[in-house]
């Protein structure tokens, strides 16, 4: 396709030079045609230089690597610098001790909270398919190893251990609200 385009361009350029030379030849005396032929040759040489393919090669010497970070933290130890990046996705376990162990916490909706006179609380949550579960403080929930740390009249707080971008495990609280539309 490119070759065909270059051929068309060169044919059009040559045709325009010939027509221009023919028009000039009619308007000038025969002695001046030699000078015009030289001009036509000059135009042809210039056209060939323009049409000639350009070759380019990249020389990376003395240039920064675009894939390395510009800023480096010099206080990091070499062991941490050479550690390969971990891309870890958390998958649900193949075997679960209870149905709540195989559910992502975000799939649950808090439906009710029952407060007992002695201060204990029981909550009820349901998943997207409408199956209900009772929740008590200290229960394991979710396949990220979450535990219910608190149940209040308005919410249930679940603490999960997740891996951050640096590869460290940190605790994250997930909250299920009884009325989530009021929390926004």
N, C-alpha and C positions, 0 to 999 in steps of 0.2 A: 504494500500500500504506500509506504514511504517512497519506495523507489519509483513508483508510478507518478507520485506527486512531484518528485524532483525532475522526472523526465518532462512532465507537463510544464513545469516552471521554466526549464531550460529551453523548451521549444517555443514557449511564448516570448521569452526574452530574446531568443535568436530572431524570431519573426518580427518583433518590434524593432530590433536593430536593423534588419534588412529593409523594412518599410521606411524607417527613418533615413537610412542611407539612400534609398531609392528616391525619396522626396527631396533630399538634399542634392542628389545628383542632378535632378531636373532643374533645380534653381541655380546651380553653380556651373562655371565653365569646366571643360574637360581637364584643364591643367590642375584644378583644385581637387579632382577626384583622388589623387594619390594621397593627399593630406587627410581626406575623409576616410580612406581605407586604413590609414594608421590609427585614426580615432576609433574606427570600428574594431580594430584589433585590440586597442586598449580597453574598449568596453567589453569585449569578449574575454579578455584576461581577467578583468575585474569581476565579471559574471562567474567565471570559473572559480575564482577565489571565494566568492560568496556561496556558491553551490557546494563546494568541497565539504565533505563530512568532517565534523570536529571531533577529535578524540580527546577524552579527558581521563586522567587517572588521579586518584586521590592519594596524597602522601600524608600519612598521619603523624610524621615526625614533627615534634614541637607543638602539637595541638593536644588539648585535653581530651580525655576519653568521655564522650557524651553520656555514657552509661554509669559512670562513677559519680558519687555524690560530691558536690562542690565543697561542702563543709564537712570536716572530719573532727570527731571528738578525740582529742589526744589523751584524755584521762582513761579511756577504755583499755582494758587489758587485751593483750594479743589473743588470748584464748577466746574471748568473746568476738573478736573481729573475724577469726577464722571459722567460727561456728557456722555451719550452713543454715540457711533460712528454713524454718519448718512451716510447711503448709499443712495444717492439721484440721480436718473437719470432724466434727463430733457426729457420730452415727448412733442411732438407737441400738441398744444391745440386742443380741439374738434371743437371749432368754431373760425374762423379767420376773422378779419375785412377786410383783403385783402389777396390775394394769397401770397404776400411776407412774411406775418406773419407766414405762415406754412412751410416755406422753411428753411433748414439748410444753413447757409451762405457758407459753403464749397462746396455746390452743384452748386453755381453760377459761371459763367465765364464772366469776363468783356469783352465786345465786342467793345464798342466805348465810347469815351468821347467827348462831344461837349462843347466848351468854348464860352460863350456869351461875347460881348464887355464890358458889365458892370461888368464882373468878376464872374457872376454866371456860374455854370457848371451843365450839365445834362449828366448822364452816361447811357449806355445801357448794360444790362447783360442778359444772357440767362441761363436757367437751363439745365440739362442733356438731357431733351426731346426736346430742341430747342425752348421752349417758351420764348419770350423776355419780359423784364421788363425795365421800365425807372426808374432811380434812381436820387433823388435830395437830397441835404443836409437837414438833420433833419428828413428824413423819417424813420419809423420803419421798420426793416427788420430782419427776422429770429425769431424762436420761443424762443430764449433766451433773448428776449427784446432788441435786438441791435438797435442802431441808427447810421445813416450815419453822421459822424462828419466832413469829408472833402472829396472833389473831386478835384483831381489834374489832369493834362493832362496824367499822367501815371498810376494813381491808385485811388482806392476808399477805404477810411478808415472807418471801422465800429467798434463801441465800444459796447461790450457786457458786461453784468454783470454776472460773473460766480462764483460758489462756489469752493474755494480751498480745500485742504485736511484737513485743520483745521476747516472748516465750516464757514469761513469768506467769505463775498462777495467782490470780487475785480473786477476792470475794466480790460478788455482785449481787445486789438485792433486786429481786423482781417483785413487783407489787401487783396483786390482783385487787381491784377496787370493786366494791359492791355496786356503786353508781359511777361508772367511769366517765359518763358525760358531764358530771359535775366537777371533775378534776381538771378539765381543760381550760 
